[in-house]
Amino acid sequence: MDIRIAVLGSANFIDRLKNLEHELVSTRLDYYIYQSPIDATEIVKNIKPCDVVFFSGSLPYIYAKEASKKLPVPTHYLKQDETVITTTLLSVYFSNNIPIEQLSIDLIEPQLIQNVLEDIGQQKQYPHMLKIEPTFQLKEVVKFHAELHQSGKTALAITSIHAVFNALQDQNIPVIRMLDSKNFILKGLEDAKSIALLAKSESAKIAIVFIQSKEVIPEDTLKKIAGTIQANLVQSANHLYTFFSTQGNVQLALENNTVQHWIDLASAPIKIAFGYGKTVIEATQNAKDALPYAAENTAYLLTDHKELLGPYPNNKQQVRLKTNDPKLVQIAKETTMSPANLSKIMQFSRSHSSVEFTANDLEVYLQVSRRTTERLLKKLVDHGYARVVGEEMTYQQGRPRSIYEFSFPTY
């Protein structure tokens, strides 16, 4: 299955990347163009389901860092290094033949230029350098280059920011962008892909859940509990119920305060223990070790690193009965879906291990009938918020099942 990467970059960077996309194996890119790096903060809030978010540079990553923490997927950014600096300076030397002291350069880490010049034995002349800070207004960076050029101190500006490049061009000031080599960009994307694969691997690790009750828990209640973490009930004895799930599903359940939902479902007080591990035996033992810490209607988690976390619940419910987000209000209005159902569908997208899913996947998660699930999907498809991207045939008879993906931001 392909790894889907959401790429945030300037129009110039995106255009260049589109010409390189064919060299990426088992990778799909979704493009998000910003006019200014600060726009990345809002763009992150509207990213569609993906496996990793990739920023074209340090500055948009820094601006969007806080917003990115709310994403259920990892992030990565193209970090300038000595290779980028060397490539840019060589280009200037051969194409423009401008002395290095007549250059003005803005960048996140000025030390990189000093490192390159020291490595080649050039320590007498340095360019005019501006260390970019996230608190800067772009007009301050433009002013830095413009004043140096207008005073006759520089003949060429080198910028790391596309918006600054455009502004200086408008003022007829000679300027070039920092040059990211083809291999540098491709390596950055491969690194992002590796991070996504690692996150998937960690999310897929084994988790064992124990629920202990003083009374028998009804079968329909057990099924509802299992559905919230996409688990199987593997054992029940003496009012102790054992579920087999994954760390990704359990972690999302803890973040969404699903423990409180389980407590509300149970007719009698329950104790809950989670165990993570690289094997079923290790995860089971960790769950056993965590159980004695749990009091009635509380839960504890023992990780594979022997970290005891708890007591839970301690988070707010994520399923909302109303929403003030204008985009979600619009979707709910168009599809006539309740905000609660829409919120649950968004939670499903966050928890599902793949961008693609079937009606059965959604049915199991929502704990509703197939008919209800298909009705919800039809509403989303009819209004362009989901689409059919393929079919699968896992059995010999019957019709193939449609494969869907969402077409609206679910993070």
GUMIZA-33031 format. One record per atom (N, C-alpha, C): x negated, y, z. Coordinates in steps of 0.05 Angstrom, whole numbers, plus 5000, padded with zeros to 4 digits. Layout:
! residues N
XYZ
...
This chain:
! residues 411
498349765000
500050005000
498250255000
499150454984
497550694982
497550855008
495451005013
495251195035
496151465024
498151585037
499151845028
497852065044
496652255029
495152485042
496652745035
497352895055
498453165050
496153355050
495753495027
493453675023
494353965024
493154115043
493754405045
491354555034
491854725013
489654875002
490555104985
488655264976
489355484958
490055374930
491255544914
492055454887
489655364871
487455504874
484955424860
483955154868
483955104895
483054844905
484854624896
487454664897
489454464888
489154394859
488754604842
488354554813
485854384808
483854444823
481354294819
481754004828
483153974851
483553704861
485253534843
487053654830
488853504811
487153374789
484953504782
483253384761
481453164771
481353134798
479652924810
481352694821
483952744822
485752554835
485552264824
485052244798
484851974786
482551804796
480651934809
478351784819
478751674847
481051734859
481751624886
483351374883
482351164896
483650904894
485650864917
487950754911
490050694931
490750944948
490951174935
491451424949
493451584934
495351704948
497351884937
497052154951
497052364935
496652634946
499252794943
500052934964
502253124964
500953394968
501653584951
500253844951
502054064965
500654224981
501954454995
500054694991
501054894976
499355124969
499855354988
497755474998
498055715014
496855955000
497956195005
496856444994
494556545012
494856495038
492856575058
492556345078
490156295088
489756075107
491656085131
492556325139
494256335162
497056215156
497656195131
500256065123
500355775131
498055645136
497955365142
499555295167
499755485185
501255435210
504155365204
505455515186
508255465179
508455225160
506555195142
506654965123
506654705138
505054685159
504854435174
507554355185
509154545192
511754485204
513754375183
513054395158
514854305136
513654085119
511653945130
510453725115
512253485115
512553365092
514153115089
512552885100
513852655104
512452415115
509952345100
507752305115
505252235103
503652075123
501151995115
499451835133
497252005146
496552225134
494452405145
494752675131
494052885146
494153165135
491253255131
490753355106
488053445099
487953735092
486353895106
486054175102
483554225084
483854415066
481654465047
479254615059
479554705084
477354855097
477854875127
475854985140
475955015169
478055215178
478255435163
480055655172
482955575173
484155455152
486955365154
487255165176
485254995180
485454785201
485554925228
483955125232
483855265258
486555405263
487655535243
490155675245
492455485253
492355255240
494555055244
494054855266
491954885281
491154685300
493354625321
494554835332
496554785352
499054655340
499854745317
502254635304
501654345296
499154275289
498454005281
498653805304
498453905329
498553725352
501253585354
503253705342
505953595343
506453385322
504553355304
504853155282
504252875293
505652675283
505152395291
502952265275
501652415258
499452305241
496952465246
494552355240
492052495245
491652715224
489752895230
488953105211
485953095206
485153215184
482353235177
481953485160
479553595160
479053825144
476353815130
476053965108
473653965093
471754175106
469754065120
468054245135
465554315119
464954575118
462554665103
460154545117
458254465100
455654365110
453354485093
450954395099
448654495085
448754435055
450154225047
450354155019
451854375004
454054465015
455654675003
454054935000
452655005022
450955245022
448855225000
447455004999
445254964979
446354974951
448654844946
449854844919
450555134911
451655284929
452455554923
450055734918
448055724935
445655884931
444155814906
444055564899
442755484874
444255594850
446855584851
448455694829
447955994826
447856134848
447356424846
444556474835
442656324843
439856364834
439556324804
440756104794
440456044765
442356204748
444656274758
446656414741
446356724743
445656824766
445657114770
442857234776
441057064785
438357154792
438357404810
439957384831
440257604850
438557534875
436957714885
435457664910
437357604933
436457424950
438257324971
439057554990
437357754994
438057975012
440158155000
440858114975
442958274962
445658124961
445857914977
448357764978
449757815005
452457825004
454057825028
455657565029
455757435052
456957175054
458757165079
461157065076
462857015100
463156715103
462956615128
463256325133
463656275162
464556035169
465155965196
462655935213
460555815201
458055765215
455655875201
454856125207
452556255194
449956095198
449855935220
447455775225
446855595202
448855515186
448355335164
446455465144
446855725138
445055855119
442255875130
442055935156
439355945168
437955675166
439455455170
438355195168
437255135140
438855205120
437955155092
435455315085
435455575093
433155745086
430655655101
430955565126
428655465140
427655205128
429455035118
428554785106
426954825081
427455045066
425955095042
423755295046
423255365071
421055545078
421555835072
424055905069
424856185064
425956305089
424256445104
425056555130
424656855132
423956985109
423457275110
425857435102
427357325082
429757475073
432257305079
434257455088
436857325093
439057485080
441257355073
443557505063
445057645086
446757825079
448557955099
450757745105
450957675130
452857465138
454957565157
457357455154
459657505172
460657245182
460657205208
461856975220
464857015222
466356835208
469256865208
470456765234
472056925246
473456855271
476456825265
477756645278
480656615274
482256865281
481157035298
482557275305
482357495284
480557455264
480257655243
482657685226
483257935217
485057975195
483457955169
484757855149
483257815123
482158075113
483558295118
482658555109
479958635121
479358525145
476758575157
474558435142
475158195132
473158055116
472658195090
474858285077
474758435052
473058685056
473658825078
472259075084
469259025088
468458815100
465658745104
464158735077
465258585058
463958555032
464058825017
466458955017
466759195002
464859425010
464559465036
462859685046
459959635039
459059385040
456359315033
455859365004
457759294987
457459334958
457459624951
459359774963
459660054956
457360224966
455960124987
453560274997
451060194981
451360004962
449059924946
447259714959
448059604981
446459404995
446659124983
448959074970
449258804959
450158824930
449558604915
450358594887
452458374882
452858204902
454757984898
455857894926
458457844927
459657734951
460257444947
459857284968
460557004968
462556954990
464856854984
466956825004
467856535006
468756465030
469856195036
472956205034
474056445030
476956475031
478056565004
479956414994
481056474967
482356744967
483856814988
485257074989
483357304988
480957275001
478957485000
477757504972
477357284959
476357284932
478257444914
480857404916
482757554900
482757844906
482557914932
482558194940
480058344930
477758214931
475358334921
475358364890
476458174877
476758194848
478458434841
480658474856
482458694851
480958964853
478858974870
477259214874
474759224855
474659034836
472459014817
469758984830
469758834853
467258774867
466358494858
463858464848
462958204840
463058004863
464457784858
464857584880
465057304868
464157104882
464556824875
465556684900
466756444896
467656284918
465256104927
465356014952
463555814961
464055564945
462055424935
462355204916
462354934931
464654804931
464954534941
464454344918
462454174920
461853994898
463953774896
464153654873
466153444868
465753224888
463353124892
462852904911
463552984939
463153244946
463753334973
466753324978
468253404958
471253394961
472253114963
471252944945
472152664945
471352514971
469052574981
468152455006
470052545029
470752805029
472552905049
475252755049
476252705025
478752565023
478552275031
476252145024
475751875033
475551855063
474352055075
474152065105
477052095117
478652255104
481452285114
482952025111
482451885089
483751625085
482851425106
480251425113
479251245134
480451305161
480851565167
482151645192
484951535193
486351555170
489151465169
489251165173
487451015161
487450725164
486850645193
484950795205
484350735233
486750785251
488151005246
490551075262
492650855258
492950765234
494950545229
494150295244
491550235244
490549995257
491050015287
490450255299
490950285328
493850265334
495550385317
498450385321
499550095320
498249925304
499249655300
498349455321
496649545339
495649365360
497949275378
497549055391
499648915406
500449065432
503049065437
504049165463
506048965474
505848915499
507748735513
509248905533
511848865534
513649015552
515048825571
514848885597
516348725617
518648905628
520948795630
523248925644
524248735665
524148825689
525048655712
527548775724
529548595728
532048695739
533048505761
534648605779
535848435800
538248275790
539248355766
541548225755
540948145726
542547975715
542247895687
542948135669
541148195650
541648405631
543148295607
545448405600
547048295577
545448285551
546148095534
544748065509
544848305491
547248435490
547448665473
545648895483
545348915509
543549125520
540649065513
539948805515
537148725507
536648785478
538648745461
538248805432
537849105428
539349265442
539049555440
536249645449
535349535471
532649595481
530549515460
530849275450
528949175430
528849355405
531249445397
531349605373
529949875375
529849985399
528550245402
525550235400
524349995403
521449965399
520849755378
522849695361
522549505339
521149255349
522249135371
520948915385
522548655383
521348435390
522648185393
522648105422
524947995431
525147885458
523947605457
521647565469
520347305467
520747125490
521647235513
521947065536
523647195557
525247035572
526747145594
526946925615
526246985640
526346795662
526446945688
528246855706
528546985732
528847285731
530547375712
531047655709
528647825700
526647685689
524247825678
524347785648
524448005633
524747995604
522248095591
521247945571
518748005558
519248075528
518248305520
518548395492
515848415479
515748355453
513248375437
513648605418
511848805419
512049045401
509249135393
508949375384
506349495377
505849745393
503349815395
502650055411
503850305399
503950325372
505150555360
508050595367
509550385367
512450395374
512850465403
511250345420
511450395449
510650685455
508450775442
507551055448
509651255440
510951215417
513051395409
515451385428
516051145437
518251115456
517651265482
515151265491
514451405515
514651705510
513751795487
513852085481
516752175479
518552005469
521352075466
523052025490
521851945512
523251895537
525251665534
524551465518
526351235514
526651075540
524751095558
524950955583
527551035598
528051295597
530551385611
533051275597
532851235571
535151115557
535550825566
533350685570
533550405579
534850395607
533950575624
535050585651
538050645651
538850815633
541750885630
543350645619
542050485602
543450245591
543850025612
541849995630
541949775649
544149825670
545549615678
547649635698
546549625726
544049545729
542749535755
539949655752
538649735775
535949845773
534049655760
532149765745
530149595731
527349705736
525449535733
522549605734
521449545706
519749725696
518649695669
515649715669
514349535654
511449535652
510649495623
508749655614
507649635587
504749545589
503949365571
501149285570
500149295541
497849425537
496549435511
494149235511
493549135488
491248955486
490648885458
488148785454
487348695427
488448425420
489348275440
490548015436
493148005453
494847805447
497247775462
496647705491
494647545496
493847475523
493047715539
491347885527
490348125541
492648315546
494448365527
496648545530
498648445552
499048185552
500848065572
499748095600
497148045603
495848075629
495948365639
495548555620
495648835628
498548915636
500548805623
503248865631
503848745659
502848505664
503148385690
501848545712
499448655706
498048815725
499449085730
500849185710
502149445713
504849425728
506049185727
508749155738
508949215768
507049125785
507249185814
507249475821
506249645802
506249935808
508950065804
510649935789
513250055782
515250025804
516450245812
518650235831
521250215814
523550215828
526050185813
526450425795
527250365770
527750565749
525350735742
523050605743
520550745734
518950545717
516950655703
515350485686
512450565688
510650375684
507750425683
506550295658
504450405648
502950305625
500050255633
499050005626
496249945630
495149905602
493150075594
492050055567
489849845565
488949795541
486749605537
484149715548
484149975555
481750085568
482050095599
484149955608
484649935637
485450205649
486650365634
487750625644
490650585651
491250645676
494050625686
495450895684
497550895668
498951145663
501851125674
502851325686
505551325696
505751505721
507951505735
510451355727
511951505705
513351355689
515251455669
518051405681
520151545672
520151745651
519252025661
517952165643
517152435651
517252625627
518652545606
518952725582
521852785577
522352995562
525053075554
526052895532
528652845531
529852695509
529352835483
528752685462
528252795436
530652795418
532652625424
535152625409
536852865418
537353055400
538753295407
541653285396
543553375413
546253375404
546953635389
545053825390
545354065374
542554155365
542454315344
539954405334
540154695326
537954845332
537955135324
536055175301
534654965291
532854995269
534455045244
534055275230
535655335206
535555125185
533254995181
533054795160
534754555167
534654465192
536254235201
539254295201
539854545208
542654625207
543754605178
542054695159
542754685131
543254395122
541354215130
541553935122
544053815134
544553865160
546853755173
549453855160
549454115152
551754225140
552354105113
550254075096
550553965069
551353675069
550253515088
550753235088
553053155107
554053345122
556153305142
555253095163
552653075167
551552895188
551453035214
551852895236
551653015262
548653065268
548153285284
545353335292
544053095306
545652945321
544552715336
543552505316
545252445296
544352245276
541952345260
541952605254
539652715239
537152705256
537352755282
535052745300
534052455302
535852265303
534951985305
533551895279
534551995256
533351925230
530552045229
530152285240
527552405240
525652255259
526652155281
525051985299
524251735286
526151615270
525451375255
523151425236
523151645222
521051715203
518351735218
518451855241
515951895257
514851625266
516651435272
515751185284
515150975264
516350995240
515950785220
513150775210
511950545207
509150525200
508550595171
510550615154
510150685126
512050915118
511251065098
512951285088
515451155075
515150925063
517350785050
518850605070
521450565065
523050405084
525450295069
526750095081
529249985070
531550055088
533950005078
536350055094
536349875119
535249635117
535049455140
533249565161
531049695153
529149815173
530650025189
532150195175
533650415188
535850305205
537150095196
539349975211
538449865238
536149725237
535049605262
534349825281
533250045272
532450265289
534850415301
536850475284
539150625294
541050465310
540850195308
542650015322
545550075315
546050105288
548750135278
549249925256
551649925245
552249725225
550949795199
550749585181
549549635155
551249845139
553849825142
555650005128
555050295137
554750335163
554150605173
551450705162
549550525163
546850595153
546850675124
548250515108
548350575079
549950835074
551850895090
553351145087
551551385093
549851365114
548051575121
545951615098
544951395088
542951415066
544151535041
546651455035
547951575011
548251875013
548851975037
549152255041
546452395036
544252275046
541652395043
540852385013
541252165000
540552134972
542152324954
544752334959
546452504943
545752804944
544552884967
543753164970
540753214967
539353014957
536553044951
534653034975
535652934998
533952925021
532652645025
533352465007
532052205006
532252104977
530551914970
530751814943
529851524942
530851374922
530051094918
527451094902
525450964913
522850954900
522050674890
523750474895
523150204885
525050004896
524449754891
526049534900
524249304910
525349144928
523848904937
525648664937
524548434932
526048184931
524547984948
525347964974
523947784992
525347514995
527347474978
528747214978
529547144950
530446904945
530846804918
533546874906
535546914923
538146974914
539147244924
541147344910
542247604918
540947834904
541948074910
540848314897
538348414911
536548534896
534148644909
534948884927
533348934947
533849154966
532349404957
533749624958
532549884951
530449974971
528450104962
526350214979
526650524978
526750655001
527250935002
524851085013
524851345009
523051525024
524551795027
523851935049
525152185055
523952415038
525552615032
524552835016
524853095031
524853085057
524953335073
523053295097
522153525109
520253505132
521553375156
520353165166
521453025189
519653045214
517553205213
515653225235
516253475253
